Amino acid sequence: MNENREKQLEQIIAKIKSFKRQDNAKRGLFSASATDRWLACPKSAVLGQNAPKTDTKYSLEGRLAHAVCEAVYNYQHHGVPYSAELNRELGGLEDFGETMEDYAKKYLTKIMDTIVKGTLGDILYMDVEKYLYADDVRDETRFGGIADFIAIGTRGAMIIDYKYGVYNAVGAKAPQLLTYLTALKDIKIEKYRFIAGVYQPRIRPDNLEFHTYDRDDLVVHYAKMVEARDRKDSAELKTGSHCKWCPLKRTNDQALKCPAIDKKQTTELTGAMFKAMGIIEESRKERPKDSILKEFFELLPIIDRYRKVFEEELKERLGTGEKIDGFALTSRPGRRKWAGSVEDLRDRLLSAFPKLAKRGVTRESLKTITDIEKIIGKGKLDGFTEVGEDKEILKVIDEVNINEDEINTLMNSLKD
């Protein structure tokens, strides 16, 4: 490696090592993980800053899986034992974290095998869960995020994203990874390779997917990022596939909800309802009944999807004390359910009530609570069952009178 290249890489690595997530800093507007959203809709970055960030069982699972990867890496490469806190969390899992650890080890093995093959030349720097900045901005308009794995070599650099979820396959061309790579855009070495990788152990366990960029790709992407940041206050809100995880879509707070998404949802639902009424109107004419039924049932998924959206919104608003004509919240008592894992229940039930085995209850099957009580009698399942939490139910308290003449007039106006 010539002296100029060596010096340039040393400077970049020193800068990367200095990057740290700021303590108590305001939530960043332009996180790498949301790149696809704020590139497509820059204003959502600003409006979404105050939206509550809610955890789900999937986000918590993913966070733990990443912590396991970091712990396995630090143990393998630096001899650092797992923290007591991580051991407690893993101890709370059904398999004590064995599955997560196995996936983490497989992931790190694949990464190391790839690096050993000489993809990046001589490895000069390597780390996991590394916070990266794409430029020198450090206020809330910074471009930043945590790269799951980064390696910098003499011939190329690599950033890999570890996706533990099972529902969405993500490609190596994902904008998130390109945003991480822009932190390396000052490497100006001829034919230097910038590689993005994705590993999804529960979707593609044998495939570590890669995509290679050159420096021009990073520079162009960075220019788009800066343009989005410059337009964050003036750009129009846009809806699209990027809205899926937008906090402005997921909130039911009317003061925070994205007006573009709200309008789109209302328009689509209204259109589906009017189309349904039109189909009903057409059914009175001489048309094949099967054709009419097919059209109507094709609309039901749309209507049901938005029923859930608006029902959650109404429940949220009513729950804060807002009065909405025609609606009220009621509470349904929790229902009995089995307590504990199915496997544990089978063993305990068969041990406590041997005659269940003669009535078809085996280690491979478990009947309903009612079916079990028919065999052993009521009141004998204390410790085997529990009562679930009360459930909030949205209730329509006013009847809606539909004026058929008004509907027909409206339908005719829509046709015109």
C-alpha positions, -999 to +999 in steps of 0.1 A: +000+000+000+015+034-010+021+061+016-007+084+004-033+056+005-021+045+039-023+080+053-057+086+039-072+054+053-055+061+087-072+095+088-106+081+079-104+053+104-093+078+132-124+099+123-147+068+123-134+057+157-142+091+171-178+089+162-200+085+192-237+088+197-245+120+217-259+115+251-292+132+258-293+146+222-326+154+206-339+126+184-323+129+150-345+139+121-325+119+095-317+085+109-301+060+085-328+034+091-355+058+078-336+069+048-362+057+023-389+077+041-372+111+045-357+110+010-392+105-005-409+128+020-385+152+037-412+170+057-421+138+075-388+140+093-398+173+109-434+164+117-425+130+130-400+143+156-427+147+182-446+115+174-443+090+202-419+062+195-435+029+206-418-004+210-434-036+198-424-072+207-407-074+173-386-042+179-376-054+213-367-089+199-346-072+172-328-050+197-320-080+219-308-100+188-284-071+180-271-070+215-264-107+213-244-102+181-223-075+197-218-097+228-207-127+208-183-106+187-167-090+218-164-124+234-149-140+203-125-112+195-117-095+228-126-121+254-152-098+270-179-119+289-216-112+285-230-085+308-252-095+337-280-076+322-278-095+289-276-128+307-308-119+326-326-110+294-315-143+277-326-162+308-361-149+303-364-165+269-379-200+265-346-214+251-324-191+272-312-173+241-298-204+224-314-196+190-303-159+190-267-170+199-266-196+172-278-171+146-253-145+158-224-170+156-234-180+121-237-144+110-202-135+124-187-167+108-201-157+074-187-122+078-153-134+088-152-159+060-160-132+035-133-109+048-107-137+049-113-143+012-096-110+005-126-090-005-113-059+012-076-065+011-057-062+044-082-054+072-072-022+090-103-016+111-133-037+122-162-032+146-198-040+154-227-017+164-207+014+153-224+048+153-217+066+120-222+102+108-224+110+071-210+146+076-199+169+104-234+181+114-241+171+151-275+188+158-309+171+153-305+175+115-275+151+115-273+121+092-266+092+116-272+057+126-258+025+140-241+002+115-243-034+126-209-043+112-181-022+096-148-032+082-122-010+064-095-026+043-068-016+019-089-023-012-124-017+001-148-011+029-179-031+040-210-023+061-234-051+069-269-049+083-283-077+105-321-081+101-336-105+126-372-101+115-391-127+096-416-106+077-397-084+053-369-094+030-344-065+026-320-062-003-284-050-001-294-020-022-315-006+006-310+032+010-302+027+047-270+009+039-260+035+013-265+062+040-241+044+063-215+041+035-216+079+029-196+081+062-167+068+041-172+092+011-139+109+018-119+078+008-107+089-026-087+059-036-089+047-072-109+015-077-117+014-040-149-007-034-177+003-010-198-028-002-232-030+014-243-063+028-275-077+044-279-109+065-314-122+074-309-155+093-346-164+096-354-156+060-322-164+041-300-183+066-275-194+039-273-161+020-253-130+029-263-106+001-240-079-012-240-049-035-209-029-045-208+008-050-181+032-061-173+066-046-194+085-072-225+065-059-218+077-024-214+113-035-246+114-055-265+098-026-251+123-002-262+152-025-298+138-024-296+136+014-285+172+017-313+183-007-339+165+015-325+182+045-327+216+028-363+209+019-375+195+052-397+226+060-410+234+025-415+201+008-451+187+004-461+156+022-461+126+000-477+092+005-463+059-008-446+027+003-422+048+025-451+055+048-453+020+062-432+027+093-437+064+095-446+075+131-471+100+115-490+070+101-488+048+132-500+074+157-537+079+164-532+114+178-551+137+155-527+166+163-498+145+151-512+123+124-500+130+089-527+149+070-517+134+037-521+099+050-553+108+068-567+123+035-556+092+015-572+068+040-605+087+041-606+091+003-598+054-003-624+042+022-651+066+009-644+055-026-647+019-016-680+025+002-694+044-028-683+017-051-700-009-029-732+011-029-729+013-067-725-024-069-757-029-048-775-005-071-763-024-101-775-057-086-811-045-092-804-046-129-800-075-152-764-085-145-750-119-137-752-123-099-718-140-096-701-111-112-718-087-088-708-108-058-672-110-069-669-072-073-684-067-038-662-092-021-631-077-037-639-045-018-642-061+016-604-063+024-601-026+017-631-017+039-619-040+067-584-026+066-596+009+071-622-002+096-593-013+118-574+020+111-603+042+121-614+020+150-579+024+166-581+061+160-615+064+176-604+043+206-573+065+211-593+097+209-621+085+232-595+071+256-581+106+261-616+119+270-626+134+237-663+133+229-673+119+195-709+118+186-722+083+179-693+064+196-684+052+231-659+029+247-671-001+266-650-028+284-653-065+279-641-086+308-610-107+301-615-143+291-599-174+305-569-187+288-542-213+294-513-201+316-478-209+306-463-227+276-483-254+258-455-280+263-454-273+301-492-274+304-494-308+287-469-324+311-485-308+342-521-317+332-513-353+324-494-356+356-522-341+377-551-358+358-539-392+345-574-400+330-569-373+305-545-396+286-574-421+281-595-393+266-572-382+238-550-357+256-514-364+248-481-346+248-488-337+211-523-323+216-541-300+240-578-296+241-597-264+250-603-254+286-640-263+282-632-297+268-608-305+297-634-294+323-659-318+307-635-346+315-622-336+350-650-314+362-652-276+367-632-257+393-601-279+390-579-259+368-566-233+392-529-228+384-534-240+349-555-211+336-556-173+340-579-145+331-568-122+303-569-084+306-601-065+300-605-055+264-617-021+252-646-023+227-657+005+204-694+008+205-717+026+180-744+042+201-764+061+175-783+046+146-776+060+112-806+066+091-798+062+054-819+082+030-820+062-002-831+091-024-800+111-012-777+081-019-791+077-054-787+114-061-751+112-049-744+081-070-757+097-101-736+128-095-705+106-092-713+089-125-716+123-142 
